[in-house]
């Protein structure tokens, strides 16, 4: 990551979930968990992931099927399934996280577990809270969620084992953030 992005990581952050997109218009990415140990950042683990179907945007808009580029805090989680042992605030709600019946079967488990990415949302609220501080036009509801094998509407998706690991590993005391975007933009 370039200096411009590192300057946006809050002081005191000790956990960074980095999502490196393959290209500005690609839905394919790699998610890497880093933790600060002493003064050094160390890679803990990595997984294949997906981002928006249309790639990335530095000016995300509702319905553009792109993931927003930036540094965002991670504060709240939830899902259809019971809390797997996270230290993040967790909301288990079968109705709120149920995918619509008309969605393709490959998506039925997308929201078994989610971690809200604090893009255009109020941290400290349920992941499905509709409040949009930047307005509806800027989109929202951007989450880490379970992977279904291809691009998303703007979220980041990872395998179930990765979601469970992240839910158990992320610690609010370490002020976790997600740094996400296409590689070229993150390195600029």
C-alpha positions as CSV (number, residue, x, y, z in Angstrom):
1,X,0.0,0.0,0.0
2,X,1.2,3.5,-0.8
3,X,1.8,6.3,1.7
4,X,-1.5,8.0,0.8
5,X,-3.5,5.0,1.9
6,X,-1.4,4.4,5.0
7,X,-2.0,8.0,6.2
8,X,-5.7,7.2,6.3
9,X,-5.3,4.2,8.7
10,X,-6.2,5.5,12.1
11,X,-3.6,5.8,14.8
12,X,-3.8,2.9,17.1
13,X,-5.0,0.4,14.5
14,X,-3.5,-3.0,15.1
15,X,-5.5,-5.0,12.6
16,X,-5.9,-4.3,8.9
17,X,-8.0,-6.4,6.6
18,X,-6.6,-5.5,3.1
19,X,-8.5,-6.3,0.0
20,X,-6.4,-6.1,-3.1
21,X,-8.4,-6.0,-6.3
22,X,-6.9,-7.5,-9.5
23,X,-7.9,-4.5,-11.5
24,X,-10.2,-1.4,-11.5
25,X,-12.9,-3.3,-13.5
26,X,-12.3,-6.8,-12.0
27,X,-14.5,-8.6,-9.5
28,X,-11.6,-10.7,-8.3
29,X,-9.5,-9.9,-5.3
30,X,-7.3,-11.2,-2.4
31,X,-8.2,-10.5,1.2
32,X,-5.2,-10.4,3.6
33,X,-5.3,-10.0,7.4
34,X,-2.4,-8.1,8.9
35,X,-1.7,-7.5,12.6
36,X,0.7,-5.1,14.2
37,X,3.1,-6.9,16.6
38,X,5.3,-4.4,18.3
39,X,6.2,-2.0,15.6
40,X,6.0,-4.4,12.7
41,X,3.0,-5.4,10.6
42,X,2.8,-9.2,9.9
43,X,0.6,-11.1,7.5
44,X,-1.6,-13.5,9.5
45,X,-3.6,-15.2,6.6
46,X,-5.1,-14.6,3.2
47,X,-8.0,-15.8,1.1
48,X,-9.4,-15.5,-2.4
49,X,-12.2,-13.0,-2.4
50,X,-14.6,-11.1,-4.7
51,X,-15.6,-7.5,-4.8
52,X,-18.1,-5.6,-6.9
53,X,-19.1,-7.1,-10.3
54,X,-17.9,-4.0,-12.1
55,X,-14.8,-3.6,-10.0
56,X,-13.9,-0.5,-7.9
57,X,-14.9,3.1,-7.5
58,X,-13.4,6.1,-5.8
59,X,-16.9,7.7,-6.1
60,X,-19.2,4.9,-5.2
61,X,-22.9,5.3,-6.2
62,X,-26.0,3.3,-5.3
63,X,-26.4,0.5,-7.8
64,X,-23.1,1.0,-9.6
65,X,-22.0,-2.6,-8.8
66,X,-18.6,-1.4,-7.7
67,X,-16.9,-1.6,-4.3
68,X,-15.8,1.7,-2.7
69,X,-12.1,2.3,-2.6
70,X,-10.8,3.5,0.8
71,X,-10.1,2.8,4.5
72,X,-13.1,2.0,6.6
73,X,-13.5,0.9,10.2
74,X,-15.0,-2.5,11.1
75,X,-17.2,-2.3,14.1
76,X,-20.4,-4.4,13.8
77,X,-21.3,-7.9,12.6
78,X,-24.3,-10.1,12.3
79,X,-26.0,-12.8,10.3
80,X,-28.6,-15.5,10.0
81,X,-26.5,-17.8,12.1
82,X,-25.6,-17.6,15.8
83,X,-22.6,-15.6,16.9
84,X,-19.5,-17.8,16.2
85,X,-17.6,-16.1,19.1
86,X,-16.8,-12.7,17.8
87,X,-15.8,-9.7,20.0
88,X,-17.5,-7.3,17.5
89,X,-21.1,-6.3,18.3
90,X,-23.2,-9.1,16.7
91,X,-26.8,-9.1,15.6
92,X,-28.3,-12.5,14.9
93,X,-31.6,-12.1,13.0
94,X,-33.2,-14.6,10.6
95,X,-35.5,-12.1,9.0
96,X,-33.1,-9.2,8.6
97,X,-30.3,-11.2,7.0
98,X,-32.4,-13.6,4.9
99,X,-31.8,-13.4,1.2
100,X,-34.9,-12.8,-1.0
101,X,-36.5,-16.1,-2.1
102,X,-36.1,-15.1,-5.8
103,X,-32.3,-14.8,-5.6
104,X,-30.3,-17.6,-7.2
105,X,-29.7,-20.5,-4.9
106,X,-25.9,-19.8,-5.0
107,X,-26.7,-16.6,-2.9
108,X,-29.0,-18.1,-0.3
109,X,-26.2,-18.3,2.3
110,X,-24.4,-14.9,1.5
111,X,-25.6,-13.4,4.8
112,X,-25.1,-16.3,7.2
113,X,-22.3,-14.1,8.6
114,X,-21.6,-10.5,7.8
115,X,-19.2,-7.8,9.0
116,X,-20.3,-4.2,8.3
117,X,-17.8,-2.1,6.4
118,X,-18.3,1.4,7.8
119,X,-18.8,3.1,4.4
120,X,-21.8,5.5,4.6
121,X,-23.1,4.1,7.8
122,X,-23.2,4.9,11.5
123,X,-20.8,2.6,13.4
124,X,-22.3,1.1,16.5
125,X,-25.6,0.1,14.8
126,X,-26.8,-3.2,13.3
127,X,-25.2,-4.0,10.0
128,X,-28.6,-3.7,8.3
129,X,-29.3,-0.2,9.7
130,X,-30.5,1.9,6.7
131,X,-29.0,5.2,8.0
132,X,-26.8,6.8,5.2
133,X,-24.9,9.8,6.5
134,X,-23.7,10.7,3.0
135,X,-27.2,10.2,1.5
136,X,-28.9,7.3,-0.4
137,X,-27.2,8.2,-3.7
138,X,-23.8,7.2,-2.2
139,X,-25.0,3.7,-1.6
140,X,-24.4,1.7,1.6
141,X,-24.9,-1.7,3.1
142,X,-21.4,-2.7,2.1
143,X,-20.4,-5.8,4.0
144,X,-17.9,-8.6,4.2
145,X,-20.0,-11.7,3.6
146,X,-19.9,-15.3,2.4
147,X,-18.7,-15.9,-1.1
148,X,-21.0,-17.3,-3.8
149,X,-18.3,-17.7,-6.5
150,X,-18.5,-14.4,-8.4
151,X,-18.7,-10.6,-8.0
152,X,-21.0,-8.8,-5.7
153,X,-23.2,-5.6,-5.8
154,X,-20.4,-3.8,-3.9
155,X,-19.6,-6.0,-0.9
156,X,-16.5,-8.1,-0.3
157,X,-17.1,-11.9,-0.2
158,X,-14.9,-14.6,1.2
159,X,-15.2,-18.3,2.0
160,X,-17.2,-19.3,5.1
161,X,-14.0,-20.5,6.9
162,X,-12.5,-17.0,6.3
163,X,-15.6,-15.2,7.7
164,X,-15.6,-17.4,10.8
165,X,-11.9,-16.8,11.3
166,X,-12.2,-13.0,10.9
167,X,-15.2,-12.9,13.2
168,X,-13.3,-14.7,15.9
169,X,-10.0,-12.8,15.3
170,X,-11.0,-9.2,14.9
171,X,-10.9,-7.3,18.2
172,X,-12.5,-3.9,18.7
173,X,-9.6,-3.0,21.1
174,X,-7.2,-3.4,18.1
175,X,-9.3,-0.8,16.1
176,X,-9.7,-3.0,13.0
177,X,-10.1,-1.4,9.6
178,X,-10.5,-2.6,6.0
179,X,-8.3,-1.1,3.3
180,X,-9.8,-1.9,0.0
181,X,-9.4,-1.1,-3.7
182,X,-7.7,-2.1,-6.9
183,X,-3.9,-2.7,-6.5
184,X,-3.0,0.4,-8.6
185,X,-5.1,2.7,-6.5
186,X,-3.9,1.3,-3.2
187,X,-0.3,1.7,-4.3
188,X,-0.6,5.2,-5.6
